[in-house]
Structures are given as C-alpha cells and as structure tokens.
Amino acid sequence: MNLFEIQGLIKKFTKDKNMNSSVSVRIIDLTSEVGELSKEVLKGTNYGNKEFEKTEEWSSEIGDVKRTMLKYP
C-alpha cells in the first residue's frame, strides 16, 4: 500500500466519522501529538540523564503522530 492509498483510507475514515476540522484545529492536533511523543522521549531518557530507551507508550505515540500527519493530505 502506498502513501496515497493510506491517505485515502484515513480520509474516508475521518469523513465517515465526521471528523473534518479547520486548519487551526489540525495544527493543534498535530502539535498535541508531537508533544505526547516528546514526553515519551523525556521519559525514555530519564529527562536527559541516559541514552534513549523506548517506553511502553512509544510505539503508540509514534503511530498517533503518523496518523495525524497522514490524516491531513
């Protein structure tokens, strides 16, 4: 599956769920997800005191950022 097909699936999902948003809401959504991912980086490095280790929530937060970015073609 290529990027355009994935975006199409996400676009259909968001349309079916009536999740259409303005540009400002989309930016806030992406910023929020990146913030959550950043928090996992802090946790995974013990706030910069060690090398990064994936946290329990790391994969989920990466997925949320990817989904959010793909949701808005």
C-alpha positions as CSV (number, residue, x, y, z in Angstrom):
1,M,0.0,0.0,0.0
2,N,1.4,3.4,-0.9
3,L,1.1,6.8,0.8
4,F,-1.8,8.0,-1.3
5,E,-3.8,4.8,-0.6
6,I,-3.2,5.2,3.1
7,Q,-4.2,8.8,3.0
8,G,-7.4,7.8,1.1
9,L,-8.3,5.3,3.8
10,I,-7.7,7.8,6.5
11,K,-9.6,10.5,4.6
12,K,-12.6,8.1,4.2
13,F,-12.5,7.2,7.9
14,T,-12.4,10.8,9.0
15,K,-15.2,11.7,6.6
16,D,-17.3,8.7,7.8
17,K,-16.8,9.7,11.4
18,N,-17.5,13.4,10.6
19,M,-14.0,14.4,11.8
20,N,-13.5,17.3,9.4
21,S,-11.5,20.1,11.0
22,S,-10.2,23.6,10.2
23,V,-6.5,24.2,9.6
24,S,-6.0,25.7,13.0
25,V,-7.6,22.6,14.7
26,R,-5.4,20.4,12.6
27,I,-2.2,22.2,13.7
28,I,-3.3,22.0,17.3
29,D,-4.0,18.3,16.8
30,L,-0.5,17.6,15.3
31,T,1.2,19.8,18.0
32,S,-0.6,17.9,20.7
33,E,0.5,14.5,19.3
34,V,4.1,15.7,18.9
35,G,4.0,16.9,22.5
36,E,2.9,13.5,23.7
37,L,5.7,11.9,21.6
38,S,8.2,14.3,23.1
39,K,7.1,13.4,26.6
40,E,8.0,9.8,25.8
41,V,11.4,10.9,24.7
42,L,11.8,12.6,28.1
43,K,10.7,9.5,29.9
44,G,12.9,7.3,27.7
45,T,16.0,9.3,28.5
46,N,15.1,9.9,32.2
47,Y,14.9,13.6,31.3
48,G,18.3,13.6,29.5
49,N,20.2,11.5,32.1
50,K,20.6,8.4,30.0
51,E,20.5,7.1,26.4
52,F,17.0,6.8,25.0
53,E,15.2,3.6,25.6
54,K,11.7,3.0,24.1
55,T,9.0,3.5,26.6
56,E,5.8,1.4,26.9
57,E,3.9,4.1,25.0
58,W,6.5,4.9,22.4
59,S,5.0,2.9,19.5
60,S,1.5,4.2,20.2
61,E,2.7,7.8,20.2
62,I,4.7,7.3,17.0
63,G,1.5,5.8,15.5
64,D,-0.6,8.8,16.6
65,V,1.8,11.3,15.0
66,K,1.9,9.3,11.8
67,R,-1.9,9.0,11.7
68,T,-2.3,12.7,12.4
69,M,0.1,13.7,9.6
70,L,-1.5,11.3,7.1
71,K,-5.0,12.4,8.1
72,Y,-4.5,15.9,6.5
73,P,-3.3,15.5,2.9
